[in-house]
Amino acid sequence: MKPLVSVIIPNYNYAEYLREAIDSVLNQTYPNIEIVVVDDGSKDHSAEVLKSYKDRITAVFQENAGVSAARNNGAERGRGRYIAFLDADDYWLPEKVARQVEVFEGDQSLGLVHVGVDEIGPDQEVLKTRLEGQSGRVSHEFLLFERAVVLGGGSGAMVRREVFEEVGGFDLRLLTSADWDLYYRISRRYPIGFVPEVLLKYRVHGSNMHADVRRMEREMMLGFEKAFSEDDDGIQKLKRASYGNLHQVLAGSYFRKRQYGDFFRHALKSIWLVPRNLVYFAGFPFRRLGRTKL
C-alpha cells in the first residue's frame, strides 16, 4: 500500500475558499490521504462548511491561537508518514501529492519536497508562474535572500513526519515567517527536493498574511536571530550579506506599501551592510515616479 499522507489545512475565517481547498485534496490522484482541517476560532460560517463533509475529513476546532499552532495541532492528529500543508485560501492540482511522494520515495535522504506555483488573482487569473524553486543543500540560500528557495508559502511543501518532529514543528511565535523558519531548520539537516511543475494555485488577495510588512519585519528579525545564534563559521560568514539583503527585501516591501520612511530606514541599513545594493536602490525614484503616473 502507498504510504499515508496527512494533509493539514489550517483555517481562520476563510469559509469562502475552504471548500475549494478541501475538494482539491479529495480530488488528488494519490490513493492514501487523510485530511485534517484545524479551524482556528473562525467567526464566519466555516463550521457549516466543515460539517458538510462528514467523515471524509477530520475537523478540529480550537480557540484562536494562530496558524502555527493550528498546523502543529493538525500534524499531531495525523498519522501519515508524510505531512503536507495547505492554507485554506489556496488549492492543489490533482497530481500534487502523487508527484511529491514519488520524489520522496526515490530519495530517502530528503526532508522536504516542494512544487511549482501559479499565483492567482480574485478571478483565478494567473498573475505569475513560479518554477524557480531550489533543491539539494540550500540552507545558505535561505539566509542570503538572493532568490526564492521553497515555493508556495505554507501550501507547497510536504515533509517527512519524523523530520517535522525532529526539528520541533512550527514556531508558535511566528505567523508570516513561520514557513521560512521551519523550512530553514529542515534545510540545515536535510537536502530538499523540488517538482518543477505547477501543482499549486496560490491565491493573492488583500488579507494574505505577508501583506502585513510590519509583522513580517519583526518575525524575520526573530528568525535571523535564531539562525545566526548558531556557532557555525560557515553561517557567521554570511551574516553581513544576509542582513543586508533582508533589509533590501523589507525596504522594497515598505516601498510597495508607500511607507517611505520605513523604506529609507531599511534601504540605508541595506546599503551600509552591502554597498553594492546601492545600485538596486538607485532605481527607486524612477519606480516611485512610475507609480505616481498610474
Solvent accessible surface area in square Angstrom, and as a share of the most:
residue,aa,sasa,rsa
1,M,220,0.98
2,K,112,0.47
3,P,18,0.11
4,L,30,0.15
5,V,0,0.00
6,S,0,0.00
7,V,0,0.00
8,I,0,0.00
9,I,0,0.00
10,P,9,0.06
11,N,3,0.01
12,Y,100,0.38
13,N,56,0.29
14,Y,43,0.17
15,A,8,0.06
16,E,135,0.61
17,Y,40,0.15
18,L,0,0.00
19,R,107,0.39
20,E,59,0.27
21,A,0,0.00
22,I,0,0.00
23,D,49,0.25
24,S,10,0.07
25,V,3,0.02
26,L,65,0.32
27,N,99,0.51
28,Q,15,0.07
29,T,77,0.45
30,Y,15,0.06
31,P,102,0.64
32,N,30,0.15
33,I,43,0.22
34,E,29,0.13
35,I,8,0.04
36,V,4,0.02
37,V,0,0.00
38,V,0,0.00
39,D,6,0.03
40,D,5,0.02
41,G,18,0.18
42,S,24,0.16
43,K,174,0.74
44,D,58,0.30
45,H,105,0.47
46,S,0,0.00
47,A,32,0.25
48,E,107,0.48
49,V,10,0.06
50,L,3,0.01
51,K,137,0.58
52,S,54,0.35
53,Y,3,0.01
54,K,166,0.70
55,D,135,0.70
56,R,142,0.52
57,I,15,0.08
58,T,69,0.40
59,A,40,0.31
60,V,8,0.05
61,F,102,0.43
62,Q,34,0.15
63,E,156,0.70
64,N,90,0.46
65,A,63,0.49
66,G,15,0.14
67,V,23,0.13
68,S,1,0.00
69,A,21,0.16
70,A,0,0.00
71,R,0,0.00
72,N,25,0.13
73,N,31,0.16
74,G,0,0.00
75,A,2,0.02
76,E,139,0.62
77,R,135,0.49
78,G,8,0.08
79,R,175,0.64
80,G,1,0.01
81,R,128,0.47
82,Y,0,0.00
83,I,0,0.00
84,A,0,0.00
85,F,1,0.00
86,L,0,0.00
87,D,22,0.11
88,A,1,0.01
89,D,9,0.05
90,D,3,0.02
91,Y,31,0.12
92,W,5,0.02
93,L,53,0.26
94,P,66,0.42
95,E,79,0.35
96,K,0,0.00
97,V,0,0.00
98,A,25,0.19
99,R,58,0.21
100,Q,0,0.00
101,V,6,0.03
102,E,106,0.48
103,V,39,0.22
104,F,0,0.00
105,E,71,0.32
106,G,68,0.65
107,D,57,0.30
108,Q,120,0.53
109,S,57,0.37
110,L,12,0.06
111,G,0,0.00
112,L,0,0.00
113,V,0,0.00
114,H,0,0.00
115,V,0,0.00
116,G,0,0.00
117,V,3,0.02
118,D,13,0.07
119,E,33,0.15
120,I,1,0.01
121,G,0,0.00
122,P,111,0.70
123,D,121,0.63
124,Q,79,0.35
125,E,74,0.33
126,V,77,0.44
127,L,97,0.48
128,K,109,0.46
129,T,69,0.40
130,R,60,0.22
131,L,84,0.42
132,E,70,0.32
133,G,13,0.13
134,Q,27,0.12
135,S,69,0.44
136,G,28,0.27
137,R,166,0.61
138,V,6,0.03
139,S,13,0.09
140,H,76,0.34
141,E,40,0.18
142,F,8,0.04
143,L,1,0.00
144,L,32,0.16
145,F,51,0.21
146,E,104,0.47
147,R,134,0.49
148,A,25,0.19
149,V,11,0.06
150,V,22,0.13
151,L,3,0.02
152,G,10,0.10
153,G,24,0.23
154,G,2,0.02
155,S,0,0.00
156,G,0,0.00
157,A,1,0.00
158,M,0,0.00
159,V,0,0.00
160,R,18,0.07
161,R,40,0.15
162,E,121,0.54
163,V,1,0.01
164,F,11,0.05
165,E,109,0.49
166,E,81,0.36
167,V,17,0.10
168,G,58,0.56
169,G,3,0.03
170,F,5,0.02
171,D,22,0.11
172,L,119,0.59
173,R,147,0.54
174,L,0,0.00
175,L,45,0.23
176,T,3,0.02
177,S,3,0.02
178,A,0,0.00
179,D,9,0.05
180,W,35,0.12
181,D,3,0.01
182,L,0,0.00
183,Y,6,0.02
184,Y,9,0.03
185,R,49,0.18
186,I,0,0.00
187,S,2,0.01
188,R,69,0.25
189,R,126,0.46
190,Y,54,0.21
191,P,21,0.13
192,I,2,0.01
193,G,6,0.05
194,F,33,0.14
195,V,1,0.00
196,P,86,0.54
197,E,65,0.29
198,V,35,0.20
199,L,9,0.04
200,L,0,0.00
201,K,32,0.14
202,Y,41,0.15
203,R,10,0.04
204,V,57,0.33
205,H,36,0.16
206,G,75,0.72
207,S,73,0.47
208,N,22,0.11
209,M,65,0.29
210,H,77,0.34
211,A,34,0.27
212,D,66,0.34
213,V,9,0.05
214,R,104,0.38
215,R,75,0.27
216,M,26,0.11
217,E,22,0.10
218,R,135,0.49
219,E,9,0.04
220,M,9,0.04
221,M,51,0.23
222,L,43,0.22
223,G,1,0.01
224,F,0,0.00
225,E,113,0.51
226,K,60,0.25
227,A,6,0.05
228,F,15,0.06
229,S,90,0.58
230,E,69,0.31
231,D,143,0.74
232,D,47,0.24
233,D,108,0.56
234,G,30,0.29
235,I,0,0.00
236,Q,67,0.30
237,K,168,0.71
238,L,30,0.15
239,K,87,0.37
240,R,122,0.45
241,A,29,0.22
242,S,0,0.00
243,Y,41,0.16
244,G,0,0.00
245,N,8,0.04
246,L,1,0.00
247,H,11,0.05
248,Q,37,0.17
249,V,51,0.30
250,L,1,0.00
251,A,0,0.00
252,G,2,0.02
253,S,11,0.07
254,Y,0,0.00
255,F,9,0.04
256,R,147,0.54
257,K,94,0.40
258,R,138,0.50
259,Q,65,0.29
260,Y,47,0.18
261,G,60,0.57
262,D,21,0.11
263,F,9,0.04
264,F,108,0.45
265,R,85,0.31
266,H,1,0.00
267,A,6,0.04
268,L,121,0.60
269,K,86,0.36
270,S,0,0.00
271,I,41,0.21
272,W,175,0.62
273,L,26,0.13
274,V,6,0.03
275,P,94,0.59
276,R,155,0.56
277,N,11,0.06
278,L,102,0.51
279,V,122,0.70
280,Y,76,0.29
281,F,14,0.06
282,A,60,0.47
283,G,23,0.23
284,F,10,0.04
285,P,88,0.55
286,F,150,0.63
287,R,107,0.39
288,R,110,0.40
289,L,97,0.48
290,G,34,0.33
291,R,66,0.24
292,T,101,0.59
293,K,155,0.66
294,L,182,0.90
